Amino acid sequence: MKVPLLDLKAEYAGLRDEILPALDRVCQSSAFVEGPEVQAFEREFADFCGTAYCVALSSGTAALHLGLLGIGVQAGDEVITTPNTFLATAEAITYCGARPVFVDIDPATANLDPKLLERAITPCTRAIVPVHLYGRPADMNPIREIAAHHNLRVLEDAAQAHAARYRQQRVGSLGQAAAFSFYPSKNLGAYGEGGALTTNDEGIAKFARAARSHGQTARYAHEFVGFNYRMQGFQGAVLRIKLRRLHAWTQRRREIAREYRRLLEPAKLTMPIDDPHDECVYHQFVIYVKNRPAVIAQLAEREIETSVHYPTPVHLQPAYSSLGYPAGTFPHAERACERVLSIPLFPEMSAEQVQYVGNAVLEVVGTK
């Protein structure tokens, strides 16, 4: 049985009759950049996240960048985040002229460990960027308490966590602002690049709306040097359709994850722990295995596609060698990156596919 890591073709097949008229509507209006579809999506996504404002943008990286600028990060500042993330989290900090400062992860969750935060804070620290990795909410209460105690700002990296909840509160509403990605493979994915910044702060929203469009506060009135970070009309139309299905898709992801956990309970591997007070949305279902290349090869022989998110922590990437973090600095993140493996999980998976993958993994890695 062939099982892909993700099946966007199957997703499109179920949406095609709504997608094509929506794209035609954009063409008929010629509102190809921003426009009414994007504006409607901003209202709907803000309501979904429980925030007052949503600013639609061209990518998740753009959302991180404008989010950091909006909360006041400047050249020479330090911003604390996790090394176990996609490079864009650190890149956005660098774009601001600031320095990424890493703290290790909690090995139980793969998210930033709040217990290590205070030792990383210096007089130059301006903000904290917790990442809700794989759709699992970071432990936000202690992060926010530490931030408040030190007068720091918090920007959530929610690129993988659409619809996740922390203590009954939607991710995207837990800091001063939050950055989302709508890259096609995300739980809520565009048909191209896309992103958004959510916030309850009117000043941050006002800044981001101007900054995304060359610093304009009115047509040809440029208050400051901004960026070209606007969302396309097509993406707003697609995202509105998909947003209406996000709850059902999320429930299916959680069902698959529960079945995987049942099937893999006796397996010789480990999995991140879910807090029962929170709702993980399983952008990826990851396992930690020994001899990962062999496991990947044996699953590929069974026509099961896998991926690695992520093979190298940010502090060991050549792009960030100048920060001076040698191997061994963040042992939990490094160990996670050496062993992590993503197995198929997408809402259109059949029960037979889930059973096949779970049994295959168990067969390959063995029992405890």
C-alpha positions in Angstrom: 0.0 0.0 0.0 1.4 3.4 -1.0 1.0 6.1 1.6 2.3 9.6 1.0 3.4 11.9 3.8 0.7 14.4 2.7 -1.9 14.2 -0.1 -2.8 17.7 -1.4 -4.3 16.2 -4.5 -6.9 14.3 -2.4 -7.6 17.5 -0.5 -8.1 19.5 -3.7 -10.5 16.8 -5.1 -12.8 17.5 -2.3 -12.6 21.3 -2.7 -12.5 21.7 -6.5 -16.2 22.6 -6.9 -15.8 25.5 -4.5 -12.2 26.6 -5.3 -12.7 27.2 -9.1 -15.7 29.6 -8.7 -13.8 31.4 -6.0 -10.8 31.9 -8.2 -13.0 33.0 -11.0 -14.6 35.5 -8.7 -11.2 37.0 -8.1 -10.5 37.1 -11.8 -13.8 38.8 -12.5 -13.1 41.5 -9.9 -9.4 41.8 -10.9 -8.6 42.1 -7.2 -5.4 40.1 -7.6 -3.4 41.8 -4.7 -5.3 42.1 -1.4 -8.9 43.1 -2.2 -12.2 41.9 -0.8 -11.3 38.2 -0.5 -8.2 38.9 1.6 -10.1 41.4 3.7 -12.9 38.9 4.4 -10.3 36.3 5.3 -8.6 38.7 7.7 -11.9 39.2 9.6 -12.7 35.5 9.6 -9.3 34.3 10.7 -9.2 37.0 13.5 -12.6 35.6 14.7 -11.3 32.1 14.5 -8.2 32.9 16.6 -10.1 35.0 19.1 -8.1 38.2 18.3 -9.2 41.7 17.4 -7.0 41.9 14.3 -5.5 39.8 11.6 -3.1 41.2 9.0 -2.8 38.9 5.9 0.7 38.7 4.5 2.7 37.1 1.7 4.4 34.4 3.9 4.9 33.1 7.4 8.4 34.6 7.3 7.0 38.0 6.5 4.6 37.6 9.5 7.5 36.8 11.8 9.5 39.8 10.5 6.6 42.3 10.8 5.6 40.8 14.2 9.1 41.3 15.6 9.2 44.9 14.3 5.7 45.5 15.5 6.6 44.5 19.1 9.6 46.8 19.0 12.6 44.6 18.1 15.4 46.8 16.8 19.0 46.4 15.7 21.3 45.4 18.5 18.5 43.6 20.5 18.5 40.0 21.5 15.5 37.7 20.9 15.3 34.4 22.7 13.9 31.4 20.8 14.4 27.6 20.3 17.1 26.0 18.0 14.6 23.2 17.2 12.7 25.0 14.5 12.7 25.9 10.8 15.4 28.5 9.9 12.8 31.2 9.3 12.2 31.8 13.0 15.8 32.9 13.4 16.0 34.6 10.0 13.2 37.0 10.9 15.2 38.0 14.0 18.2 38.6 11.9 16.2 40.7 9.4 15.5 43.1 12.3 19.3 43.5 12.9 18.8 41.6 16.2 20.6 38.5 17.5 18.9 35.2 18.0 19.7 33.7 21.4 18.7 30.0 21.8 17.6 28.0 24.8 17.3 24.2 24.8 14.0 22.3 24.4 12.1 20.2 26.9 12.8 16.7 25.6 9.3 15.6 26.5 7.6 18.1 24.2 10.3 19.3 21.8 9.3 22.9 22.6 11.3 25.6 24.3 11.9 24.8 28.0 10.7 27.7 30.1 12.9 26.6 33.0 15.9 27.7 30.9 14.7 31.1 29.9 15.9 33.3 32.7 19.5 32.3 32.4 19.4 33.5 28.8 18.1 36.9 29.5 20.5 39.9 29.4 20.1 43.7 29.3 19.9 43.4 25.5 16.9 41.0 25.5 13.8 42.5 23.9 11.5 39.6 23.2 10.8 35.8 23.3 9.6 33.8 20.3 8.2 30.4 21.5 7.5 28.0 18.6 4.4 25.7 18.7 6.4 23.0 17.0 4.5 20.3 15.1 1.2 21.9 16.2 1.9 21.3 19.9 1.5 24.5 22.0 4.5 25.7 23.9 4.1 26.1 27.6 2.9 29.7 27.5 2.0 30.5 31.1 5.5 30.4 32.5 6.9 32.0 29.3 4.5 34.9 29.7 5.1 35.3 33.4 8.9 35.5 32.8 8.4 37.9 30.0 6.2 40.2 32.1 8.7 40.1 35.0 11.5 41.2 32.7 9.4 43.6 30.6 9.8 41.5 27.5 7.4 41.0 24.5 6.2 37.7 23.2 5.7 36.8 19.6 4.2 33.3 19.0 5.6 31.4 16.1 2.3 29.6 15.2 3.3 28.6 11.7 2.5 25.0 12.4 -0.3 25.4 15.0 -3.5 26.6 13.3 -6.5 25.8 15.6 -4.3 24.5 18.5 -5.4 25.5 22.0 -3.4 26.2 25.1 -5.4 25.9 28.3 -8.6 26.4 26.2 -7.3 29.5 24.5 -6.5 29.5 20.8 -2.9 29.8 19.7 -2.5 33.1 18.1 -4.0 35.0 21.0 -1.4 34.2 23.7 1.3 36.9 23.2 1.5 40.4 22.0 1.2 39.0 18.4 1.5 35.7 16.6 2.8 34.7 13.2 1.1 32.1 11.0 2.2 30.4 7.8 -0.1 29.3 5.1 2.5 27.4 3.1 0.6 24.7 1.1 1.6 21.8 3.4 0.3 23.5 6.5 -2.9 22.4 8.2 -4.4 25.6 6.7 -2.5 26.0 3.5 -2.8 28.4 0.6 -2.2 27.5 -3.1 1.1 29.2 -2.9 2.8 31.3 -0.2 0.8 33.1 2.5 1.0 34.2 6.1 -0.8 36.3 8.7 -0.1 38.3 11.9 -2.7 38.1 14.6 -2.9 40.5 17.5 -5.1 42.4 20.0 -2.9 45.4 19.8 -4.3 48.1 17.5 -0.9 49.7 17.1 0.8 46.5 16.0 -2.0 45.9 13.5 -1.8 49.4 12.1 2.0 49.2 11.8 1.8 45.8 10.0 -0.9 47.0 7.5 1.3 49.9 6.5 4.6 48.0 6.6 3.3 45.2 4.3 2.6 47.8 1.6 5.7 49.9 1.4 4.9 51.9 4.5 1.8 53.4 3.0 -0.9 54.8 5.3 -2.8 56.1 2.3 -2.2 55.7 -1.4 1.3 57.1 -2.2 1.6 58.4 1.3 4.6 56.5 2.7 5.2 57.2 6.3 8.2 54.9 6.6 10.3 52.5 4.5 8.2 49.3 4.4 8.1 46.0 2.5 6.1 44.3 -0.3 4.5 41.7 1.9 0.9 41.8 0.6 -1.3 38.7 0.2 -2.6 37.8 -3.2 -6.3 37.8 -3.8 -6.3 34.1 -4.9 -4.8 33.1 -1.6 -7.4 34.9 0.4 -10.2 33.2 -1.6 -8.6 29.7 -1.1 -8.0 30.2 2.6 -11.6 31.3 3.2 -12.8 28.0 1.8 -10.3 26.0 3.7 -10.9 27.8 7.0 -14.5 26.5 7.0 -13.1 23.0 7.1 -10.3 23.5 9.5 -12.2 22.3 12.5 -13.2 19.0 10.9 -9.7 18.5 9.5 -8.2 19.1 12.9 -10.5 16.6 14.5 -9.5 14.0 11.9 -5.8 14.7 12.6 -6.3 14.2 16.3 -8.2 10.9 15.6 -5.3 9.6 13.5 -2.8 10.7 16.2 -4.7 8.8 18.9 -4.7 5.7 16.7 -1.0 6.0 16.0 -0.3 6.3 19.7 -2.4 3.2 20.4 -0.6 1.2 17.6 2.9 2.4 18.6 2.6 2.1 22.4 4.6 -1.2 22.4 7.1 0.1 19.8 10.8 0.7 20.5 10.6 4.4 20.0 9.5 7.6 21.8 7.0 10.3 21.0 6.5 13.8 22.3 4.1 14.1 25.2 0.8 15.9 24.9 -0.4 18.0 27.8 -4.1 16.9 28.5 -5.0 20.5 29.2 -4.0 21.5 25.6 -5.0 20.6 22.1 -2.2 19.6 19.7 -3.2 19.8 16.0 -0.5 17.5 14.7 0.9 19.4 11.8 3.4 16.5 11.9 3.2 13.3 13.8 6.8 12.7 14.8 8.5 9.7 16.4 12.1 9.4 17.7 14.0 6.4 16.5 17.5 4.9 16.6 19.3 4.3 13.3 16.9 6.7 11.4 18.4 6.1 7.9 17.6 2.4 8.2 14.1 3.0 9.4 13.4 5.5 6.5 14.8 3.0 4.0 12.7 0.1 5.4 9.5 2.2 5.4 10.2 3.3 1.9 10.5 -0.3 0.8 6.9 -0.6 2.1 5.9 2.5 0.0 5.5 4.7 3.1 6.8 8.2 2.7 8.5 9.9 5.6 10.4 13.2 6.3 12.7 14.7 8.9 11.6 17.9 10.6 14.3 19.0 11.2 17.7 17.3 10.7 19.9 20.1 12.0 19.2 22.5 14.8 19.5 26.2 13.8 22.6 26.9 15.9 24.5 24.2 13.9 23.4 25.5 10.5 26.3 27.2 8.5 24.1 30.3 8.2 24.4 30.8 12.0 27.9 29.6 12.7 28.8 33.2 13.5 26.7 33.0 16.7 29.4 30.8 18.1 27.3 27.9 19.5 29.4 24.7 19.3 27.9 21.2 19.0 26.8 20.1 22.5 25.5 23.5 23.6 21.8 22.4 23.3 22.0 18.7 23.8 18.2 18.0 23.9 17.6 19.8 20.6 20.6 18.1 19.0 19.5 14.7 20.1 15.9 15.4 18.9 17.2 16.4 15.5 19.3 13.2 15.3 16.4 10.9 15.9 13.2 12.7 14.8 11.1 11.2 12.0 7.7 12.4 10.6 5.3 9.7 9.4 2.2 10.2 7.3 -0.7 12.2 8.7 -3.3 14.1 6.8 -7.1 14.3 7.1 -7.8 12.3 4.0 -6.0 9.2 5.3 -8.1 6.1 5.4 -8.3 3.9 8.5 -6.6 1.2 6.4 -3.6 3.5 5.7 -3.3 4.5 9.3 -3.3 0.8 10.4 -0.8 -0.1 7.6 1.6 2.7 8.6 1.4 2.0 12.3 1.9 -1.7 11.9 4.8 -1.1 9.5 6.6 1.2 11.9 6.1 -1.3 14.7 7.5 -4.1 12.5 10.5 -2.0 11.5 11.6 -0.7 14.9 10.5 -3.7 17.0 8.9 -3.8 20.4 10.3 -2.6 23.8 
